[in-house]
Amino acid sequence: MNLLKPIILIACLLSNAVLAKESTCYGTTSKGRLLNGIALPSSGPNYIGYSTIARLAGRTYVHTQVEDIIVNAYKSLEIEQPNKVFKYAETGFEEGGQFKPHKTHRNGLSVDFMTPVVNESGQSAHLPTHPLNKFGYDIEFDGNGKYDEYTIDYVALAAHIVALHKEAVTQGVDLWRVIFDPKLQPELFKTSYGPYLKKHIQFSKKRSWVRHDEHYHVDFAIPCKEMK
């Protein structure tokens, strides 16, 4: 039995070494790949993933620094917006590459987040994400930011983007862009976070090939190596 202890210890150390490996991204978000991707946590005190099925299918992997930024941003929101809840969506594969139906999400630096909402009682809630609504991607908000019993929580959305940017800057990187329906963006700038967003965040100016109302797409600006 005593001989097993050092073997188990060595195995644990090797396992931790693998887990501690930093990711390396190659190319661009639309033509790239990823080395040593890491899966986002399934949940935290104020956030959850959009689908256990998608997680098991390997669709929640990102660059290690992106994972760190996202998790730390959620932690800061526990203090700044303690009554808000959040949900992340599609990210990418462990080794990056083509990620259908997305045109990007190929090098670990692209992340979709489900739009924060409040329910009819005004409480922060999660948008429903399941196979019947394509894990939330089939949801359509009207011009007033409403869908069934839910209304877009622009304060929570703005706070999250600001938290992501501040954490990225703390780590010496940045956000490249945020894609969110241009027709809905003015409501973000009406929040207390508006001035910060206008100064620091590059938002999409034109509607993308999909609307991006039920989710917002964030690309992180982290240096990558050239594609080999």
C-alpha positions in Angstrom: 0.0 0.0 0.0 2.9 2.4 0.8 4.2 2.0 -2.7 0.9 3.3 -4.1 1.2 6.7 -2.3 4.1 8.1 -4.3 2.5 6.8 -7.5 -0.8 8.5 -6.7 1.1 11.7 -5.8 3.0 11.7 -9.1 -0.2 11.1 -11.0 -1.9 14.0 -9.3 1.1 16.3 -10.0 1.1 15.3 -13.6 -2.6 15.9 -13.8 -2.3 19.4 -12.3 0.5 20.2 -14.7 -1.8 19.3 -17.7 -4.6 21.4 -16.2 -2.3 24.3 -15.7 -1.2 24.5 -19.3 -1.7 27.9 -21.0 -3.7 28.0 -24.2 -2.1 29.1 -27.5 -4.4 30.6 -30.1 -3.5 30.7 -33.8 -4.8 32.8 -36.6 -8.0 34.8 -36.3 -11.5 34.2 -34.9 -12.7 33.4 -38.4 -9.7 31.4 -39.5 -7.8 29.9 -36.6 -7.3 27.1 -34.1 -6.6 26.6 -30.5 -4.1 24.6 -28.5 -4.9 23.5 -24.8 -8.4 25.0 -24.7 -10.3 24.8 -21.4 -14.0 24.3 -20.8 -15.8 27.1 -19.0 -17.2 26.1 -15.6 -20.7 24.7 -15.8 -22.0 27.2 -13.3 -21.1 29.7 -10.5 -22.9 31.6 -7.8 -24.4 34.1 -10.4 -24.1 32.3 -13.7 -24.8 29.1 -15.6 -24.0 27.5 -18.9 -26.7 27.4 -21.6 -26.8 23.6 -22.0 -25.5 20.4 -20.4 -25.9 18.7 -23.8 -23.8 21.3 -25.6 -21.2 21.1 -22.8 -20.9 17.3 -23.2 -20.6 17.9 -26.9 -17.5 20.0 -26.3 -19.0 23.3 -27.3 -17.9 25.4 -24.3 -14.1 25.6 -24.7 -12.1 28.8 -24.7 -8.5 30.1 -24.4 -7.3 29.8 -20.8 -7.0 33.6 -20.4 -10.5 34.1 -21.7 -11.8 31.7 -19.1 -10.0 33.6 -16.4 -11.4 36.9 -17.6 -15.0 35.6 -17.8 -14.9 33.9 -14.3 -13.3 36.9 -12.6 -15.8 39.3 -14.3 -18.7 37.2 -12.9 -17.0 37.4 -9.5 -16.9 41.1 -9.6 -20.6 41.2 -10.6 -21.5 39.3 -7.5 -20.5 42.4 -5.6 -21.5 45.1 -8.1 -24.8 43.6 -9.2 -25.6 41.0 -6.5 -29.2 40.5 -7.6 -28.4 39.7 -11.3 -27.9 36.3 -12.9 -26.1 35.6 -16.1 -25.8 32.8 -18.7 -23.1 32.1 -21.2 -23.7 30.3 -24.5 -21.6 29.0 -27.4 -17.8 29.3 -27.3 -15.9 26.8 -29.4 -14.2 23.4 -29.5 -11.2 22.4 -27.4 -8.8 22.6 -30.5 -10.7 25.4 -32.2 -11.4 25.2 -35.9 -14.7 25.3 -37.7 -17.6 25.7 -35.4 -20.9 25.4 -37.2 -23.1 27.3 -37.6 -20.8 30.2 -36.5 -18.5 32.0 -38.9 -16.1 32.7 -36.1 -15.4 31.0 -32.7 -12.4 29.2 -34.2 -9.4 30.2 -32.0 -10.8 30.3 -28.5 -11.4 34.1 -28.4 -15.1 34.3 -29.3 -17.8 33.8 -26.7 -21.6 34.2 -26.9 -23.6 35.3 -23.8 -27.3 35.0 -23.5 -29.0 38.4 -23.1 -29.8 39.0 -19.4 -33.5 39.5 -18.7 -36.0 40.2 -16.0 -39.3 38.4 -15.6 -42.8 39.8 -15.1 -42.0 40.4 -11.5 -38.9 42.5 -12.4 -36.5 39.8 -11.0 -33.4 38.8 -12.8 -33.9 35.6 -14.7 -32.3 33.3 -17.3 -33.6 33.1 -20.8 -34.9 29.5 -21.5 -32.4 27.5 -23.5 -33.3 24.0 -24.7 -33.3 22.0 -27.9 -36.8 23.1 -28.9 -35.6 26.8 -29.3 -32.2 25.9 -30.6 -30.7 26.4 -27.1 -32.1 30.0 -27.0 -30.8 31.0 -30.4 -34.3 31.0 -31.9 -35.6 33.6 -29.4 -36.6 36.9 -31.0 -37.1 40.1 -28.9 -39.4 42.8 -30.3 -38.5 46.4 -30.7 -39.2 47.1 -27.0 -36.9 44.4 -25.9 -39.6 41.9 -24.9 -40.1 38.2 -25.5 -43.0 36.4 -23.8 -42.7 37.1 -20.1 -39.1 38.4 -20.4 -37.7 41.9 -20.9 -34.1 42.7 -21.7 -32.2 43.8 -18.6 -30.0 46.5 -20.1 -28.4 47.3 -16.8 -27.2 43.7 -16.3 -26.0 43.5 -19.9 -24.1 46.8 -19.7 -22.6 45.9 -16.3 -21.4 42.5 -17.7 -19.7 44.1 -20.7 -18.0 46.6 -18.5 -16.9 43.9 -16.1 -15.4 41.9 -18.9 -13.5 44.9 -20.3 -12.1 45.9 -16.9 -10.9 42.4 -16.1 -9.4 42.1 -19.6 -7.5 45.4 -19.1 -6.3 44.2 -15.7 -4.8 41.2 -17.4 -3.1 43.3 -20.0 -5.4 42.5 -22.9 -8.6 44.0 -24.2 -12.0 43.3 -25.9 -11.8 43.5 -29.7 -15.6 44.0 -30.3 -19.1 43.3 -29.0 -21.8 42.3 -31.5 -25.3 43.2 -30.3 -28.3 44.2 -32.4 -27.6 47.9 -33.3 -31.3 48.8 -33.0 -31.2 47.7 -29.3 -27.8 49.3 -28.5 -29.2 52.8 -27.6 -30.8 51.3 -24.5 -27.4 50.2 -23.2 -26.1 53.8 -23.4 -29.0 55.1 -21.4 -27.8 53.1 -18.3 -25.3 54.4 -15.8 -22.6 52.4 -17.7 -23.3 54.2 -20.9 -20.4 56.7 -20.8 -17.9 53.9 -20.1 -19.3 51.8 -23.0 -19.1 54.7 -25.4 -15.5 55.4 -24.4 -14.1 51.8 -24.3 -16.2 49.3 -26.2 -16.3 48.8 -30.0 -19.8 47.8 -30.8 -21.1 46.4 -34.1 -22.5 49.2 -36.2 -24.4 47.1 -38.7 -26.7 44.1 -38.3 -24.8 40.8 -38.5 -25.8 37.8 -40.6 -27.9 36.8 -37.5 -29.6 39.4 -35.4 -27.8 39.1 -32.1 -30.6 40.1 -29.9 -31.1 37.0 -27.7 -27.3 36.8 -27.3 -24.3 39.1 -27.6 -21.0 38.0 -29.1 -17.7 39.1 -27.5 -14.3 38.8 -29.2 -11.3 39.1 -26.9 -8.1 40.8 -28.1 -5.4 38.4 -27.1 -2.2 38.0 -29.2 -2.2 34.8 -31.3 0.4 33.1 -33.3 0.2 32.8 -37.1 -1.5 29.8 -38.6 1.0 27.1 -39.5 
